[in-house]
Amino acid sequence: MNPRFSIAVLLLGFGLATVWAQTAAPATVCEAKNGTSCEECLKNVTCLWCITTKSCITYPVRTILPPHSLCPLNDARWGLCWINFQILIITFAVIGGILIIAFLICLFCCCKCENFGAKRFEAKMQKQADKTRTKQQERKAAMKTKHEEIRKKFGLTGPNPYSKFS
């Protein structure tokens, strides 16, 4: 994307915030610049330039977007003379949609990774517990065979292995 275009869109966004924050601007300031150029009209943030009528109009703050009867969106200029409201609306809608989708994807990935990590941790712990249990059973079996060998070596096999000691 062209850096000048990005900066212009950001400036327009801040300008819109400024216009919405203002409650009422004197209507005579903008209408006084009717015979001038677009650049001269748009020096004042509260003004809107209409290309078809070549008039400077006070921005209709209460309706957010200028009504078609006042000036068609593709002929209305605000903030910069080379960008119209249709492009501005489409750009903001696309950027907003991309941000929302990116946020939802990040949210989904974070939740999925968190669950995946927990499942992986549980599986690792279960595997470690099984390994420990197997080793313990092998040691028990080895000790049992060792004891049996010792009993055989000393002749302690039979019904009561301790009977020879009494």
N, C-alpha and C positions, 0 to 999 in steps of 0.2 A: 504494500500500500504506500502511496506517496506520502512522505512525512509532512508536506505542507497541508495535504488534505486532512491528515490526522489531527494536526494542530488546529486547523480551522474547525473541525468537528468539535474538538474539546472547547475551543473558544465559544462556539455557538451554544454548547451545553451550559457553560457558565453564564453565558448571556441570557439563556432561557431562565435559569435560576434567578438571575437578577430581575428579569421582567416579572416573573411570578411573585417575587418578593415585594415588588412595588404595588401599592394599592391603587393609586390613581396618579397619572401623569397629566400635566396640562396639555390638552388637545391642540392648543394653538401652536405649540413648539413644532410639532411634526407637520401640521398643515401649512405652516408658514414656509416650508421648504418644498412646496409643490412644483415650482418652476425650475428647481435645481436638478442635479444628477443623483444617481443612486448612491454614489459614495458620500455625497454631501448629506443626503437624507439619513443614511445608516450610521453616521457619526454619533447620533443619539441612539442609545440602546432601546428606547421605548418606541422607536419608529419602525415602520414596515414600508418597503418600497414595492409598488405594484408596477410591473413592466407594461402591461396592456394599457393602463390608464396613465402611466408615467406620473403617478402621484405618490406623495409621501403621506402615510396614514399612521395614526397612533395605533400601536399594537393592541388588539382586543384581548386584554389580559384575562377576562372572565371566561372566554370560550377556548382558551389554550391554543387552538388552531384557528387561523382566520377563516371565517365562513366564505363559501364560494361566491356569495353575492358581493362581498367586500373585495375579494381578489382571488382568482383561481390559485390553487396550491402550486402548480408548476410555474406560475408567473410571479408569485410572491417571493420577495427576498428579504432576509432579515439577518443581521450580523455581517454577512459578506455578500457582495453583489453577484458573485459567480456560482453560488449554491442556492438551489430552490428548496422549498419545503418538502416536495415529494422525495427528493434525494435525501434530505435530512431525516425524514420519517423512516424511510427504508433503511438507511444506514443505522439509525438508532435501534430499529427493530431487529436487524440482523445481528448487530453487536450484542444487544440484550439477549437475544435467543442463544447466541453462541456462549455467552457467559452463563446463562441458566443451564444449558446442556453440559458445559464443562463442570459446573458445580455439581450437578447430579451425577455425572460420571465419577468425579472425585469422591463424592459421598458413597456411591456404590462400591468403588474400588476399596476405599478405606474399610467399609463394613465387611466386605468379602475377605480382604486380607486379614482383618482382625479375627474373623471366624476361622479362616484357614490356618492362621498361626496357632489358635487355641486347639484346633483339632490335631495339628501336627505335634504340638507339645504333648497332648494327651497320648497320642500314638507313640511318641518317643518314650514317655514315662511307662506306658504299658509294656513296650518292648524291653525296657531296662528291667522292669519287675519280672517279666518272664525269664530273662537271662539270669537274673539273680536266683530265681526259684530253681531253674535247671541246674545251675552250679551247686546250689545247696543240696539238691537231690543226688547229684553225682558224688559230692563229698560224703553224704550219708551212706550211699551204697559202697563207696571205697572204704569207709571206716568199718562198715559191717563185714565186708570181705576180709579186711585186715584182722578184725577181732576173731572171725571164724578160723583164719590161718593160725593165729596165736593159740586158740583153743585146741586145734588139731595138733599143733606142735607140742603142747604140754599134755595132751591126752585128756582134755577137759570136755570132750564131746559126749553126749549122752543125755539121759533124762534130767539130771541135775548136775550142772557143770561144777558146782562147789562141793560135791559129795566127797571128794578125795581129801579135802582140807579138814574135814571134821573128825 
